[in-house]
């Protein structure tokens, strides 16, 4: 790929995929900053958006933590179960 927005093998346009990853990273950083400032509702909002854009274990952990800090234990457990399944798969 080498930074090009098109897959060299299948020629698929990857612009939207790369933009989603960049947006997820921005929301991840914003959620971490909100956590450091004790703004847990803002943290939850950005962690949720981050996880919806790019489902990784790190993003799931952040969302589960944010959910716990906001008292949304169901979301925390659901997210944790989702990322635990991904962790076992590989």
N, C-alpha and C positions, 0 to 999 in steps of 0.2 A: 504494500500500500504506500509506504514512504510519504505520508502526509497528504497524498492526493485524495480528493473526496470521491474517487471512483475506484472500485475494486479492480485490480489489474487482471484478475482471473475471469470474473464473470461480467465486468463492466457495470455493476450495480452502483447507482449514485448513493454515496454514504453520507451526504451532507446532513441529512436530518438525524441520522444515528449519532454522528459526531457532535451535533448541536445538543442532542439530548444528554450525552455524556458530560458535555461542558456545563449545561444547565444543572445537572445533578451535582456536579462538583461545587458549583456556586451555592446551591441550596445547602449542601453538606457543610461548607465553611460558615455560612450564615447561621446554621443551627448550632454549630460549635461555639460561635461567638455569643449567641443568645444564651447558651448554657452557662458560659463563663460569667455572664452578667446577671444570671438568675432569672432570666425571662423565659420561663419554661413553656408558656403557651406559644410564644413565637418559635421556640425550639421545636415543638411538636409540629407546627405548621410546616416549617421548612424541612424537617426530617421526613415527614410524610411525603412531601413533594419530591424530595431527593430519592426516596425509596421507590416511588411510583415511576420515576424516570429511568432509574438504573438499579435493578435489584441485585445488590451485592451483600455479602455477609456483613461488611463494615457498615453499610447504610442501614441494614436491618437491625443491627445492634444499636445504632444511634436512635432509630425509631422506637425500638422496644424500651430503651432507657427514657426517652422523652415521654412515651406513653405512661410509664411507671411514675415519673415525676409529676405528671398531670392527673394521676389517679385513674387512668384508663387501663385497668388491668387486663381486660379482655383483649384490647388491641395489643398490649404488650405480650400476652401469651400467644396470640395468633401469629404475631410477627416472629416471635422466638421459635415457634414450631415451624414456620416457613423457612427460616434460615437454618435451623437445625437439620431439616431435611436436605437442604442444599449442601451443608457441610458433610453429611454422610455420603452424598453422591460423588463428591470429588472436590 
